[in-house]
Amino acid sequence: MKISELVLWLKNKVKQAGAKGIVFGLSGGVDSAVVAALVKKAVGNNHLALLLPCHSSGHSLDDASLMVKRFKLKSKIIDLTATFDQMIKIMPKGNDLARANLKPRLRMMTLYYFANNLNYLVCGTGNYSECMIGYFTKYGDGGVDILPIADMLKRDVRKLAKELNIPDKIIQKTPTADLWHGQTDEQEMGLSYDELDCILSCIEQGKKCAVPRAKINKVKKMIKASEHKRVFPEIYRINQKLKTKS
């Protein structure tokens, strides 16, 4: 995939929507860094990078700030920590996942608040590896208008990051959604991105994979279980039943 093709695609999506620009969340990870660089090339200064800490590690904010300086991004910091804490107080007790998923959903609401005000599109930062196994929060980081890198494996995103001159510190850092202290993507998924990318490639090409069978089966189950996250909500088709009867 050429950078120029991705940039043109972004330009066309903004034009087709009658929007004025693009807003996106900047986490400090390689995926959002790549999106930031692409968006800047596509719409120039008609963009907004939102840094949305919510009990986040200082490293995440530092790396996001590094991107802002390196690419001269228009940015704003909205600290959602107090909002999150208040919601936890008024909600009945929930499990770890329920609490953790509040964070990306609060971020989604914030992104759309700015998008509505500015007539911008919300650009997501999910890659193919994560999208296929459902490693994203429904109506959280999955609640966006466009997904420029969602057809790229994690390894391909890293290659693109090098072409875009993303800082090595960001490319090489351990991937984390920063949902809780010490959390990492690979630990939560139960396999590495290299293994996941290999499995997904082999499944698509119908080839054998050098990854243990148990992990291959796990990925297949994750793909099937997360199908509902990749499609529009199912509709009970009354009109279709009428057509069938006639």
C-alpha positions in Angstrom: 0.0 0.0 0.0 1.4 3.3 -1.1 1.2 6.3 1.3 -0.1 8.4 -1.6 -3.0 6.0 -2.1 -4.0 6.2 1.6 -3.7 10.0 1.6 -5.9 10.2 -1.5 -8.5 7.8 0.1 -8.7 10.1 3.2 -9.1 13.2 1.1 -11.9 11.6 -0.9 -13.7 10.4 2.2 -13.7 13.9 3.7 -15.0 15.3 0.5 -17.7 12.7 0.0 -19.0 13.4 3.5 -19.1 17.1 3.0 -16.8 17.4 6.0 -14.2 20.0 6.7 -11.5 17.8 8.3 -10.7 14.9 10.5 -10.5 14.4 14.3 -8.7 11.4 15.8 -7.5 10.1 19.2 -3.7 10.1 19.7 -2.7 7.5 22.2 1.1 7.4 21.8 1.0 4.0 20.1 2.2 3.2 16.6 -1.3 2.8 15.1 -2.5 6.2 16.1 0.9 7.7 15.2 0.6 6.3 11.6 -3.0 7.7 11.4 -1.8 11.1 12.6 0.9 11.3 10.0 -1.5 10.2 7.2 -4.2 12.6 8.3 -1.8 15.5 8.4 -0.7 14.8 4.8 -4.3 14.4 3.7 -6.0 17.4 5.2 -3.2 19.7 6.3 -4.2 21.9 9.2 -7.9 20.8 9.0 -7.3 18.2 11.7 -7.4 17.8 15.4 -5.5 15.3 17.5 -7.2 14.6 20.9 -5.1 13.3 23.7 -7.5 11.7 26.1 -5.8 10.4 29.3 -8.0 8.4 31.7 -5.8 6.9 34.4 -3.3 6.6 31.6 0.4 6.0 32.1 2.7 9.0 31.8 4.6 7.3 29.0 1.5 7.3 26.8 1.0 11.0 27.1 4.7 11.6 26.6 4.8 9.6 23.4 1.6 11.3 22.1 3.1 14.7 22.9 6.3 13.6 21.0 4.1 13.0 17.9 2.5 16.4 18.3 5.9 18.1 18.2 7.4 15.9 15.5 4.5 16.4 13.0 3.3 19.9 14.2 -0.2 18.5 14.9 -3.1 20.7 16.1 -3.9 19.0 19.4 -5.9 19.3 22.6 -5.7 17.4 25.9 -9.0 16.4 27.5 -8.4 14.6 30.8 -11.3 12.1 31.3 -10.0 10.7 34.6 -12.5 12.7 36.8 -15.4 11.9 34.5 -14.5 8.2 34.5 -14.2 8.2 38.3 -17.6 9.9 38.7 -19.3 7.4 36.4 -17.8 4.5 38.4 -19.3 6.1 41.6 -22.8 6.3 40.2 -22.8 2.9 38.5 -23.5 -0.4 40.2 -20.5 -2.5 40.8 -19.2 -4.1 37.6 -16.5 -6.5 36.5 -13.0 -5.4 35.3 -14.0 -5.6 31.6 -17.1 -3.4 32.1 -15.1 -0.8 34.0 -12.2 -0.9 31.5 -14.5 -0.5 28.5 -15.9 2.8 29.9 -12.6 4.4 29.0 -12.7 4.0 25.2 -16.4 4.7 25.2 -15.8 8.0 27.0 -13.1 8.8 24.4 -15.5 8.0 21.6 -18.1 10.5 23.0 -15.4 13.1 23.3 -14.2 12.6 19.7 -17.8 13.0 18.4 -18.4 16.1 20.4 -15.5 17.8 18.7 -16.4 16.2 15.3 -20.0 17.6 15.5 -18.7 21.1 16.5 -16.1 21.2 13.7 -17.9 19.2 11.0 -15.0 16.8 11.0 -15.0 13.0 10.4 -13.8 10.7 13.3 -10.9 8.7 12.1 -10.2 5.3 13.8 -6.8 3.8 14.4 -7.6 0.1 14.5 -5.5 -2.3 12.4 -6.6 -5.5 10.6 -5.0 -7.8 13.2 -7.1 -6.3 16.0 -10.3 -5.8 13.9 -10.4 -9.5 12.8 -10.3 -10.9 16.4 -12.5 -8.2 17.9 -9.7 -6.6 19.9 -11.5 -3.3 20.2 -14.4 -1.9 22.2 -17.7 -1.8 20.5 -19.0 1.8 20.4 -15.6 2.7 21.9 -12.5 2.8 19.7 -14.7 0.8 17.2 -17.2 3.7 17.0 -15.7 5.8 14.2 -16.4 7.1 10.6 -13.4 5.9 8.7 -10.6 3.3 9.3 -7.6 3.9 7.0 -5.4 1.1 8.4 -8.0 -1.5 9.2 -6.9 -3.6 6.2 -3.3 -3.7 7.4 -1.7 -6.3 9.6 0.2 -5.0 12.6 3.5 -5.8 11.0 2.6 -3.8 7.9 1.6 -0.8 10.1 5.0 -0.9 11.7 6.6 -0.9 8.2 4.5 2.0 7.2 5.4 3.8 10.4 9.1 3.7 9.3 8.3 5.1 5.9 6.4 8.0 7.6 9.4 8.7 9.9 7.5 7.9 13.1 9.9 8.0 16.1 11.5 4.5 16.7 10.6 4.9 20.4 6.9 4.6 19.3 7.4 1.9 16.7 9.2 -0.4 19.1 7.2 0.2 22.3 5.1 -2.6 23.8 1.6 -2.3 22.4 -1.0 -1.5 25.1 -4.6 -0.2 25.2 -3.6 1.3 28.6 -6.9 0.1 30.1 -5.3 -0.7 33.5 -1.9 -0.5 35.1 0.6 -2.9 33.4 -1.8 -4.1 30.7 -0.4 -5.1 27.4 -2.2 -6.2 24.2 -0.3 -9.4 23.7 -0.8 -10.5 27.3 -4.5 -9.9 27.1 -4.8 -11.6 23.7 -2.8 -14.6 24.8 -0.5 -14.5 21.8 2.0 -12.2 20.1 1.2 -9.9 17.2 3.8 -11.9 15.1 1.8 -15.1 15.8 -1.5 -13.4 15.2 -0.4 -11.9 11.9 1.1 -15.2 10.8 -2.2 -17.0 11.6 -4.4 -14.5 9.9 -2.2 -14.6 6.8 -2.3 -18.4 6.7 -6.0 -18.6 7.1 -6.6 -16.1 4.2 -4.1 -17.9 1.9 -5.2 -21.4 3.0 -1.6 -22.3 4.0 -0.3 -24.2 7.0 1.0 -22.1 9.8 4.1 -22.7 12.1 2.1 -21.5 15.1 0.8 -24.1 17.6 -2.6 -25.6 16.7 -4.1 -24.4 20.0 -3.4 -20.8 19.1 -4.7 -21.2 15.6 -8.0 -22.6 16.9 -8.1 -19.8 19.5 -7.8 -17.1 16.8 -10.5 -18.8 14.7 -12.8 -18.8 17.7 -12.1 -15.1 18.3 -12.9 -14.2 14.7 -16.2 -16.0 14.9 -17.2 -14.7 18.4 -16.4 -11.1 17.4 -18.3 -11.1 14.1 -21.1 -9.0 15.6 -18.5 -6.2 16.2 -17.7 -5.9 12.5 -21.2 -5.6 11.0 -24.1 -3.3 11.3 -26.5 -4.3 14.1 -28.9 -7.0 12.8 -32.4 -6.0 11.9 -35.6 -8.1 12.2 -36.7 -7.9 8.6 -40.5 -7.6 8.6 -40.6 -6.5 4.9 -38.6 -9.5 3.9 -41.1 -11.8 5.6 -44.0 -10.1 3.7 -42.1 -10.6 0.4 -41.6 -14.3 1.2 -45.3 -14.9 1.9 -46.3 -13.2 -1.3 
